[in-house]
Amino acid sequence: MSRRRKLIQAALVAVAAFDVWFGLGQDKALDIAIGVVACLAVLLRHRFPVVAFLLTVPAVLTQAALVAPFATLYSYAAQSRNRRPLIACAVVAALAAAVPSPLAEDPVWDSGNLVTFGYALGTAVLPILLGQLVQTRYDLRQRIVEIEQAKEKERVRHAEAVLARERAQLAREMHDVVSHQVSLIAVQAGALQVVSADPAVKEAARSIRRLSSGTLDELRTMVSLLRASGEGHTPLTPQPTLADLPALIEASGITVEFDGDVDAEVGTPAQRALYRTVQEALTNVRKHAPDASARVELWRDEAYVGVSVTNSAPSRPALPLPGSHLGLIGLRERAELLHGTVESGPTEEGGFRVRMRLPLAGDVVQQP
């Protein structure tokens, strides 16, 4: 606990103690004991807010204490996202304030108790509203940080995509134009080497052909490197398969229920496409469905293999995050290359589902 927080705690306990002392009744020994419990409950308001509030209720009932119960209600509201228990606590505090003290010599029951209950309920709602406001402000700050991070990632992805397109275009130009011209030089040099009778010309043609062939080899290597970097990975980078799904799910930071067996007989292209589907779907859940859970179902029948990712409705509103919408487009392109399909859309429960189905024909690894 920081020094500033300790000072706040000490000041709050001191104010609560003064509030309790100001409301002491005739039975001071019992009132003091109840007041001490209420003041100590203030120290528990962060770790056990409900328990701390309940410990302050006797002080409200016997001494009309306000500081200790309001402090615990504020802390509870700042931590809880469930409003029903908060409303129940406010009602309990109002009842404790309106009901005559059982320690009073002549408790009075009249219409004034109902009026007191109304005023007390309105007053008890104030720390709850303040706590909810603080919680909303904190959530908004967190979402702003997430938005900035998402924007930065989107800028990086866009820059990488532009660079990849430029490299791919350069690779095509080098392959189509430069390689073609160098190939013609090599062919012409070979022809000159055959038809010429001059030994010096033959030797020069042989050198030209040898250099042209070497240049072609270097161009092929350069084109391959450009294409590999344009795709975002080199041929030496290991590509994910279905065996990597559990690690992906564990690292997603989402509560995920996984159903299905990893089938080693499914071909590598299909495994990679299914993996990317789960990866994209879980990324979208994390971005657009805060605090939602997900279910990943991996299945296979006689003709098809597929995966579906379904998330529940978000438990809190999602702020709009930037997106290029290229993820689902890329999944559909992968599926089309493998003669499969991708379906996506909202569910009746308020969630979202992404489903990929791929044919097994021509993609199952043949067992020896």
C-alpha positions as CSV (number, residue, x, y, z in Angstrom):
1,M,0.0,0.0,0.0
2,S,1.4,3.4,-0.9
3,R,2.0,6.2,1.6
4,R,-0.8,8.3,0.1
5,R,-3.3,5.5,0.4
6,K,-2.3,4.9,4.0
7,L,-2.9,8.6,4.8
8,I,-6.3,8.4,3.1
9,Q,-7.2,5.3,5.1
10,A,-6.1,6.9,8.3
11,A,-8.0,10.1,7.6
12,L,-11.1,8.2,6.7
13,V,-11.0,6.1,9.9
14,A,-10.5,9.3,11.9
15,V,-13.6,11.0,10.3
16,A,-15.6,7.8,10.8
17,A,-14.6,7.7,14.4
18,F,-15.7,11.3,14.9
19,D,-19.0,10.5,13.2
20,V,-19.6,7.6,15.5
21,W,-18.6,9.5,18.6
22,F,-21.0,12.3,17.7
23,G,-23.8,9.8,17.6
24,L,-23.2,8.0,20.9
25,G,-26.3,7.2,22.8
26,Q,-26.9,6.4,26.5
27,D,-25.4,2.9,26.4
28,K,-22.0,4.2,25.6
29,A,-20.2,0.9,26.1
30,L,-22.2,-1.0,23.5
31,D,-22.3,2.1,21.2
32,I,-18.5,2.4,21.4
33,A,-18.1,-1.3,20.6
34,I,-20.4,-1.0,17.6
35,G,-18.6,2.2,16.5
36,V,-15.2,0.5,16.7
37,V,-16.3,-2.3,14.5
38,A,-17.7,0.1,12.0
39,C,-14.4,2.1,11.9
40,L,-12.3,-1.1,11.5
41,A,-14.6,-2.2,8.7
42,V,-13.5,0.9,6.8
43,L,-10.0,-0.8,6.6
44,L,-11.6,-3.9,4.9
45,R,-13.6,-2.0,2.3
46,H,-11.1,-2.8,-0.6
47,R,-10.6,-6.5,0.0
48,F,-14.1,-7.4,1.4
49,P,-16.5,-4.6,0.5
50,V,-19.7,-6.5,1.2
51,V,-18.5,-7.7,4.6
52,A,-17.2,-4.3,5.5
53,F,-20.6,-2.7,4.6
54,L,-22.6,-5.2,6.7
55,L,-20.3,-4.5,9.7
56,T,-21.3,-0.8,9.5
57,V,-25.0,-1.5,9.4
58,P,-25.3,-1.7,13.3
59,A,-23.7,1.7,13.6
60,V,-26.3,3.1,11.2
61,L,-29.1,1.5,13.2
62,T,-28.0,2.6,16.6
63,Q,-26.1,5.8,16.0
64,A,-27.2,7.0,12.5
65,A,-23.5,6.8,11.4
66,L,-22.9,7.9,7.8
67,V,-19.2,8.0,7.0
68,A,-18.3,4.4,7.5
69,P,-21.2,2.9,5.6
70,F,-20.9,5.4,2.8
71,A,-17.2,4.7,2.5
72,T,-17.8,1.0,2.2
73,L,-20.7,1.5,-0.3
74,Y,-18.4,3.7,-2.5
75,S,-15.6,1.1,-2.5
76,Y,-18.1,-1.7,-3.3
77,A,-19.6,0.3,-6.2
78,A,-16.2,1.1,-7.6
79,Q,-15.4,-2.6,-7.8
80,S,-18.7,-4.3,-8.7
81,R,-20.3,-4.4,-12.1
82,N,-23.5,-6.0,-10.7
83,R,-26.0,-3.3,-9.8
84,R,-28.5,-5.5,-8.0
85,P,-26.4,-6.2,-4.9
86,L,-25.5,-2.5,-4.8
87,I,-29.2,-1.5,-4.8
88,A,-29.8,-4.1,-2.1
89,C,-27.1,-2.6,0.0
90,A,-28.6,0.9,-0.4
91,V,-32.0,-0.4,0.7
92,V,-30.4,-2.1,3.8
93,A,-28.7,1.1,4.7
94,A,-31.9,3.1,4.3
95,L,-33.9,0.6,6.4
96,A,-31.2,0.8,9.1
97,A,-31.5,4.6,9.1
98,A,-35.3,4.6,9.2
99,V,-36.0,1.9,11.7
100,P,-35.9,3.2,15.3
101,S,-32.9,2.0,17.3
102,P,-33.5,-1.1,19.4
103,L,-31.4,0.5,22.1
104,A,-33.7,3.5,22.4
105,E,-35.9,3.7,25.5
106,D,-39.0,4.7,23.6
107,P,-38.8,3.9,19.9
108,V,-41.2,5.8,17.8
109,W,-43.0,4.2,14.8
110,D,-45.0,6.6,12.6
111,S,-45.2,8.0,9.1
112,G,-42.0,9.9,9.7
113,N,-40.1,6.6,9.4
114,L,-41.3,6.2,5.8
115,V,-40.1,9.7,5.0
116,T,-36.8,9.0,6.7
117,F,-36.5,5.8,4.6
118,G,-37.0,7.8,1.4
119,Y,-34.4,10.4,2.3
120,A,-32.0,7.8,3.5
121,L,-32.4,5.7,0.3
122,G,-31.7,8.8,-1.8
123,T,-28.6,9.6,0.3
124,A,-27.3,6.0,0.2
125,V,-27.5,6.0,-3.6
126,L,-25.0,8.9,-3.8
127,P,-21.8,7.0,-2.9
128,I,-23.0,4.2,-5.2
129,L,-23.3,6.6,-8.1
130,L,-19.9,8.1,-7.3
131,G,-18.3,4.7,-7.2
132,Q,-19.9,3.6,-10.5
133,L,-18.7,6.9,-12.0
134,V,-15.1,6.2,-10.9
135,Q,-15.4,2.6,-12.3
136,T,-16.7,3.9,-15.6
137,R,-13.9,6.4,-15.8
138,Y,-11.3,3.7,-15.2
139,D,-12.9,1.4,-17.8
140,L,-13.0,4.3,-20.3
141,R,-9.3,5.0,-19.7
142,Q,-8.5,1.3,-20.3
143,R,-10.5,1.3,-23.5
144,I,-8.7,4.4,-24.7
145,V,-5.4,2.7,-24.1
146,E,-6.7,-0.4,-26.0
147,I,-7.8,1.8,-28.9
148,E,-4.4,3.5,-29.1
149,Q,-2.7,0.1,-29.1
150,A,-5.1,-1.2,-31.8
151,K,-4.5,1.9,-33.9
152,E,-0.8,1.5,-33.6
153,K,-1.0,-2.2,-34.6
154,E,-3.3,-1.3,-37.5
155,R,-0.8,1.3,-38.7
156,V,2.0,-1.2,-38.5
157,R,-0.1,-3.8,-40.4
158,H,-1.0,-1.3,-43.1
159,A,2.6,-0.3,-43.5
160,E,3.7,-3.9,-43.7
161,A,0.9,-4.6,-46.3
162,V,2.0,-1.6,-48.4
163,L,5.6,-2.8,-48.2
164,A,4.6,-6.3,-49.1
165,R,2.7,-5.2,-52.2
166,E,5.6,-3.0,-53.3
167,R,8.1,-5.9,-52.9
168,A,5.7,-8.3,-54.7
169,Q,5.3,-5.8,-57.5
170,L,9.1,-5.4,-57.7
171,A,9.6,-9.1,-57.8
172,R,7.1,-9.5,-60.6
173,E,8.8,-6.7,-62.6
174,M,12.2,-8.2,-62.1
175,H,10.9,-11.6,-63.1
176,D,8.9,-10.4,-66.1
177,V,11.2,-7.8,-67.5
178,V,14.8,-8.1,-66.2
179,S,14.9,-11.9,-66.2
180,H,13.4,-12.0,-69.6
181,Q,16.0,-9.6,-71.0
182,V,18.9,-11.4,-69.4
183,S,17.5,-14.7,-70.7
184,L,17.5,-13.3,-74.2
185,I,21.1,-12.1,-73.8
186,A,22.1,-15.7,-72.7
187,V,20.3,-17.2,-75.7
188,Q,21.8,-14.8,-78.1
189,A,25.3,-15.4,-76.7
190,G,24.8,-19.1,-77.0
191,A,23.8,-18.8,-80.6
192,L,26.7,-16.5,-81.3
193,Q,29.0,-19.1,-79.7
194,V,27.7,-21.8,-82.0
195,V,27.7,-19.9,-85.4
196,S,30.8,-17.8,-85.0
197,A,34.1,-19.1,-86.4
198,D,36.3,-16.6,-84.7
199,P,37.8,-18.1,-81.5
200,A,37.9,-14.7,-79.8
201,V,34.2,-14.1,-80.6
202,K,33.4,-17.6,-79.3
203,E,35.3,-17.0,-76.1
204,A,33.5,-13.6,-75.6
205,A,30.1,-15.2,-76.3
206,R,30.9,-18.0,-73.8
207,S,31.8,-15.4,-71.1
208,I,28.6,-13.5,-71.9
209,R,26.5,-16.6,-71.6
210,R,28.2,-17.7,-68.4
211,L,27.8,-14.3,-66.8
212,S,24.1,-14.1,-68.0
213,S,23.4,-17.5,-66.5
214,G,25.0,-16.5,-63.2
215,T,23.0,-13.2,-63.3
216,L,19.8,-15.2,-63.9
217,D,20.5,-17.4,-60.9
218,E,21.1,-14.3,-58.7
219,L,17.9,-12.7,-60.0
220,R,15.9,-15.9,-59.2
221,T,17.3,-15.8,-55.7
222,M,16.5,-12.1,-55.3
223,V,13.0,-12.6,-56.6
224,S,12.4,-15.5,-54.2
225,L,13.6,-13.4,-51.3
226,L,11.4,-10.4,-52.3
227,R,8.4,-12.7,-52.6
228,A,9.1,-14.3,-49.3
229,S,9.5,-10.9,-47.5
230,G,6.4,-9.7,-49.3
231,E,4.4,-12.5,-47.8
232,G,5.5,-11.6,-44.3
233,H,7.6,-14.7,-43.7
234,T,10.5,-16.6,-45.0
235,P,10.3,-20.2,-46.2
236,L,12.3,-21.2,-43.1
237,T,9.6,-19.9,-40.7
238,P,7.6,-22.8,-39.2
239,Q,3.9,-22.5,-40.0
240,P,1.3,-23.3,-37.4
241,T,-0.9,-26.4,-37.5
242,L,-3.8,-27.8,-35.5
243,A,-1.3,-29.1,-32.9
244,D,-0.6,-25.4,-32.0
245,L,-4.3,-24.6,-31.3
246,P,-4.1,-25.3,-27.5
247,A,-1.2,-22.9,-27.1
248,L,-3.0,-20.3,-29.2
249,I,-6.2,-20.6,-27.1
250,E,-4.2,-20.4,-23.8
251,A,-2.4,-17.3,-25.0
252,S,-5.5,-15.5,-26.2
253,G,-6.5,-14.2,-22.7
254,I,-10.1,-15.3,-23.3
255,T,-12.2,-17.9,-21.5
256,V,-12.4,-20.5,-24.2
257,E,-14.1,-23.9,-24.3
258,F,-12.3,-26.1,-26.8
259,D,-14.0,-29.2,-28.2
260,G,-12.4,-31.4,-30.8
261,D,-9.4,-33.6,-31.5
262,V,-6.3,-32.6,-33.4
263,D,-6.3,-34.8,-36.5
264,A,-2.8,-35.4,-37.9
265,E,-4.2,-36.9,-41.1
266,V,-5.6,-33.5,-42.3
267,G,-3.2,-31.9,-44.8
268,T,-1.0,-29.1,-43.8
269,P,-2.7,-26.4,-45.9
270,A,-6.1,-27.2,-44.3
271,Q,-4.5,-27.2,-40.8
272,R,-3.0,-23.9,-41.4
273,A,-6.3,-22.4,-42.7
274,L,-8.2,-23.7,-39.7
275,Y,-5.6,-22.4,-37.3
276,R,-5.7,-18.9,-38.9
277,T,-9.5,-19.0,-38.6
278,V,-9.4,-19.6,-34.9
279,Q,-6.6,-17.0,-34.5
280,E,-8.6,-14.3,-36.4
281,A,-11.9,-15.1,-34.6
282,L,-10.3,-14.9,-31.1
283,T,-8.6,-11.6,-32.1
284,N,-11.9,-10.2,-33.0
285,V,-13.5,-11.4,-29.8
286,R,-10.7,-9.6,-27.8
287,K,-11.2,-6.4,-29.8
288,H,-15.0,-6.2,-30.2
289,A,-16.5,-8.3,-27.4
290,P,-15.1,-7.2,-24.0
291,D,-15.3,-9.9,-21.3
292,A,-17.0,-12.4,-23.6
293,S,-16.3,-16.1,-23.5
294,A,-15.8,-18.3,-26.6
295,R,-16.3,-21.8,-27.8
296,V,-14.0,-23.4,-30.4
297,E,-15.4,-26.6,-32.1
298,L,-13.1,-28.6,-34.3
299,W,-14.9,-31.3,-36.3
300,R,-14.5,-33.7,-39.2
301,D,-16.8,-36.1,-41.1
302,E,-16.3,-38.3,-44.1
303,A,-16.1,-35.4,-46.6
304,Y,-15.3,-32.2,-44.7
305,V,-13.2,-30.9,-41.9
306,G,-13.9,-27.6,-40.2
307,V,-13.9,-25.3,-37.2
308,S,-16.4,-22.9,-35.7
309,V,-15.6,-20.2,-33.2
310,T,-18.6,-18.7,-31.3
311,N,-18.4,-16.0,-28.7
312,S,-21.0,-15.0,-26.2
313,A,-22.5,-11.5,-26.0
314,P,-20.1,-8.9,-24.4
315,S,-20.8,-8.2,-20.8
316,R,-20.0,-4.5,-21.3
317,P,-20.3,-2.1,-24.2
318,A,-17.4,-2.2,-26.7
319,L,-15.9,1.0,-27.9
320,P,-15.4,1.1,-31.7
321,L,-11.9,-0.1,-32.6
322,P,-10.3,0.5,-35.9
323,G,-10.3,-2.4,-38.3
324,S,-9.5,-3.0,-41.9
325,H,-11.9,-5.9,-42.3
326,L,-9.2,-7.8,-44.1
327,G,-9.1,-10.6,-41.6
328,L,-12.4,-12.3,-42.7
329,I,-11.6,-11.5,-46.4
330,G,-8.3,-13.3,-46.0
331,L,-10.0,-16.3,-44.4
332,R,-12.5,-16.5,-47.3
333,E,-9.6,-16.3,-49.8
334,R,-7.8,-19.1,-48.0
335,A,-11.0,-21.2,-48.0
336,E,-11.6,-20.6,-51.7
337,L,-8.0,-21.7,-52.5
338,L,-8.9,-25.0,-50.8
339,H,-12.4,-25.2,-52.3
340,G,-14.0,-24.5,-49.0
341,T,-16.3,-21.9,-47.5
342,V,-16.3,-19.4,-44.6
343,E,-19.5,-18.2,-42.9
344,S,-19.7,-15.4,-40.3
345,G,-22.4,-13.5,-38.6
346,P,-24.2,-12.6,-35.3
347,T,-25.9,-15.2,-33.2
348,E,-29.4,-15.0,-31.7
349,E,-27.8,-14.7,-28.2
350,G,-26.0,-11.5,-29.2
351,G,-22.6,-13.1,-29.9
352,F,-20.8,-13.8,-33.2
353,R,-19.8,-17.0,-35.0
354,V,-17.1,-17.7,-37.6
355,R,-17.2,-21.1,-39.3
356,M,-14.8,-22.6,-41.9
357,R,-15.5,-25.8,-43.8
358,L,-12.9,-27.4,-46.1
359,P,-13.3,-30.6,-48.2
360,L,-11.0,-33.5,-47.3
361,A,-10.6,-34.7,-50.9
362,G,-7.1,-34.2,-52.0
363,D,-6.0,-32.8,-48.7
364,V,-5.8,-35.8,-46.4
365,V,-2.4,-37.2,-45.8
366,Q,-2.1,-40.7,-47.1
367,Q,-0.9,-43.1,-44.6
368,P,1.8,-45.5,-45.8
